[in-house]
Amino acid sequence: MPTPDPAPLYEWLAEPLPDDCRRSIERLRHADDVVHVAVMPDAHLSHGVSVGTVFATSHLVSPDGVGGDIGFGMAAVAFGARASLVDNERAAARVLAGLYERVPTNRHRAKQEFADTLDPSALSDPKLTRLASREGAVQFGTLGSGNHFLELQSDDEGRLWAMVHSGSRGMGQHVSSLHRARAERGGEGLYWLDSETDTGRAYLADLEWCRRYAAQSRLAMLGAVEELLAELFGVAADCGSLVHADHNHIRRESHGGRDLWVHRKGAQPAAEAEQGIVPGSMGTFSVLTSGRGCAESLCSSSHGSGRRLSRGDDRRAVSAKALAHQVGRLWYDHRRADGLREEAPSAYKDLRQVMQAQRELTKTVHELRPVLNYKGV
């Protein structure tokens, strides 16, 4: 039998892809049922499918095409205050102390209440239900570590914003691992489930549960920030300014007259006029965006600037002193400087180059510059 043609590939690159990332993308193009592949300018190698990759299938779905942090995403909201409110040591210290108490990086002391839409019994496996009722309940509304962050920022006009970058915490990892173990391994090394079978439908339902968990968790953290700033400074959030999107998911979408399963791993939806957030790095600006609805990208854009250096390489290259120099006047907990070195701005690509590379996909609405950064290590 003749070898089927690979899926069409569309790329928006800020710089050439590393060879290992290129090989990963080529394997994906030759996978069964993959009909379209788009690569975002923040693409970099990851397990299974590279981060910054979007692809579509007709009936197969892959846990590798999402990764373990299902529903990982961004949320930002403006406040009725100037960002200069926290641009001094005393105010920054009070905010950081309040965040440690109200938005833990790992877990709350007690279980958090879930909304009806997060009923743990809706999950497909009793093991997942037990995990959601215990681990999921204490991790809800917590930040995580690595590139998860919560920042207070200033927009173009000096207005105060809060932005959070977080996901489904341990629940996404558990859901991904359980269903990947039930999937079939394809010749290209990826694991697949048929969306038209009970196992495929169970994965998709659990994935949607994790997306809701991650979204409501981000809103809970923003709510905690609002309560803190109201208590400290008497300011309120402008709920109408909320921008909220996730970038690790599978969605059924219509493209080119076909209903397809669109996998986004480190890429956000960017339909015409759809709001989004593209973060830079610790100490550099982020942007609020409006999608352009580019068909070739499956109406997607990048989810960030993308790593330029691995975490190990960055830790070897950047000292705590160099981190402080790179982030400038940003307020952060210097006691955690050693653990934050792998998140230094030099580890990430230039966001202006990334936005220029994807000018067909999305446009900048506002630039937000960080004033205070809160991260776990």
Secondary structure by P-SEA (a helix, b strand, c coil): ccccccccccccccccccaaaaaaaaaaaacccccbbbbcccccccccccccccccccccccccccccccccbbbbbbccccccccccaaaaaaaaaaaaaccccccccbbbbbcccccccccccaaaaaaaaccccccccccccccccccccccccbbbbbbbbcccaaaaaaaaaaaaaacccccccbbbbccccaaaaaaaaaaaaaaaaaaaaaaaaaaaaaaaaaaccccccccccbbbbbccccccccccccccccccccbbbbcccbbbbbbbcccbbbbbbbbcccccccccccccccccccaaaaaacccaaaaaaaacccccccccccccccccccccccaaaaaaaacccccccbbbbbcbbbbcc
